Amino acid sequence: MEHARVRVYWLPLGAGGRIVARNGRAFEARAARREHRAACELFHAALEVEVGAASYVIEMAPAWSRVAEDRGVVATGPVGLRWLGVSRLFRYEVRRWRDGVIPDREAAIGGPVLVDTDAMRAVHLLALVPLVPGLTWGRDELELGEMWNSNSLVSWLLVGSGHDVDGLAPPPGGRAPGWDAGLCLARSWDDLAA
């Protein structure tokens, strides 16, 4: 059986730029006021998957952030409003990037979190990446209770490929908006398939 490894990285929102960090803090301040709780640090999840000698980075990123010509783009979706997605400025990419890199990986809090896996589940996870629904980033089009974003992608892939995510959470005092949307969608599709 081939060697397999799945790692989750919890990256502070905006680790690579002040605009994202500032917008994230404003979003969290409004959410905390609305929910009558203290504001939390926001995180987004990124995945690395190894199967045998092959290594992949799976991420959701702006379509305009062209870090490399061959970056493993397998799906796209709109940002903000569906009709805005006609412009590359308002479109995201889902990447399954062989030998890719996670921007700001060194900023990950707590280092990589190993997810219990095997070759069959890791291969299944990689096969699911192009099948991710092209939902609008930042919206809750399916009424899942949270917006769709990169955290949704990661949780959807993990649950959809049979990985246990019960103990997987952002660092203490942190929140990963969108995580539950991916869980909910993956579990509802699982229920439909049963």
N, C-alpha and C positions, 0 to 999 in steps of 0.2 A: 504494500500500500504506500502511496506517495505521501511525503511529508506535507503537512498543511498548517497554516497559521493565519489567524485573523486578529488584527489589532485595531482597537479604537483609540483615537487621540481626541482629547478634549481641548480644543483651542479657544482661548478667550476671544470673544467676539471683537473684531476690529484689531487683532494683533498686528495686522499688516497695514493699517491705515487709520488715521484719526477721524475721518468722516464716518466710517462705519461704526467706530467706537462711540462717537458722539451721538449718532442716530440711535444706536442700541441702548445707550444710557437713557435717552429721552423716551424711547419706547418702553423700557422697563420701569421708569419712574411713573409713567401714565398707568401701566398695568398694575403696579404695586398700589397706587392710590385707588384705582377702581376695585381691586381685590382686598383692600384694607390689610396690607402686609408690608413688610420692609422690602426695599428693592434688593435684588440679588445681582451677582455678577452673571453675565450671560455667556454661554459657551455654544460652540458648534462642533459637531462631531465629524471626523474624517476617518476613512478606513484604509487599511493596507491589508491585502490578501496575498498569501504565498501558497502556491501549489507546486510541489516539486521545486524545480529551479526557477520557475516563473514568479515574478512579483508584480502586483498591480496596486495602483492607488485609485480609489473610487471617491469621487467628489462631485459636488455641484458648485459651479462657479459662473461668474458673469461671462457671457459669450465674447465680450470685448476684451477679456483678460487673456490674450493669446500668449501663453507662456512658452509654447512650442508648437510647431506646425503639426506634428503627429502626436496629439495629446489624448488620443483614444476617445473622441466624442462619439457617444452612441445614442444620445437623445437630447432634445432641447425642450424648452418650455418658456412661457411668457413670465414677465416680472410685473407685479403690480396690478395691471389690468390686461385681460386676454388680448384685446385689440392692439395694445402697445407692443406685443411680441413680434410684430412685423419688422420692427427695428432691432438691430443687433444690440443697441444700447439698452433695450428692455427685454432681453432674452438671456436665459441661463443655459449652460451646457451640463450634461451629466457625462462624466468622463470615467472610463475604465481603461486607465492609462498604464500600459505595461512599462515597467521600469520608470514609472513616473515619480514625481516628488510632491510632497505636501508642503505648500507654502507655509511658512511660519511653524513648521513642525517642532522646532526647538522651543517654541513658546508654549507647547502643550503642557498643561498642568498635570503633574503626576506621571508623566511619561506615557508610554503605550499601555493600554489595558488589554491583556490577552483574553480572548473569548474562547471558551471551550469549543473545539471544532474537530473535524476530520476531513479527509480529502473529498468525500462525497458532498458534504454540506458546503465546503468552500467552493467547489466547482459549481454547485447549484447557485450559490450566491453570485458568482461571476456571470452565470447564464441569465440571472434575473435582471441585471443592470439595464440592458436595453429595453426591458419590458416595463420599466417604471412609468407610471402614468404621467403625462405631461401637464400636470396641474399648474395653476398660476401661483408662482412664488409670492408669499405674503398674503395669500387669501385662503379662506376656508370654503372652497367651492362645494365640497361634498358634505358640509356640515358635520365635520369630525370633532369640532370643539376647539381646534387650534389651526393656525395657519400652516400651509405647506412650505417647507424649506429644506435646507441641507440636512437638518436633523431628522426630518421626516423620511428622507431618502435612506439614511443609514439605518434607522429603526425598521423601516419597511423591508429592506434587504435582509437584515439579520433575522427577523421573525419569519419572513417568507421563505427563507432557506433553512428553517428549522433550528436556529440558534436560540439558546436560552438567554433572555435579556433581563430577567428578573432582578439580578444584582447589579446591573449596569446603570450607572447614574453619573451625572456630572460631579465634579469635585464639590465637597461640602460648602454650603452657602451659595451654590451656583444653580442655575436653571438652564435648561435646553429647550427653548420654545420650539414647538413643532414636533418634538420627539413622540408625544402621545398620538399625534395625527397619523404618523407612520405606523405605529403599533395598531391603532384602531383599524386602519385600512387593511393592513396585512391580515389581521385576525378576522375581519369581516369577509375577506376573499377566501380565507381558509375555511370559514363556516359555509360559504357558498359551494366550495369544492367538495365538502364532506357529504 
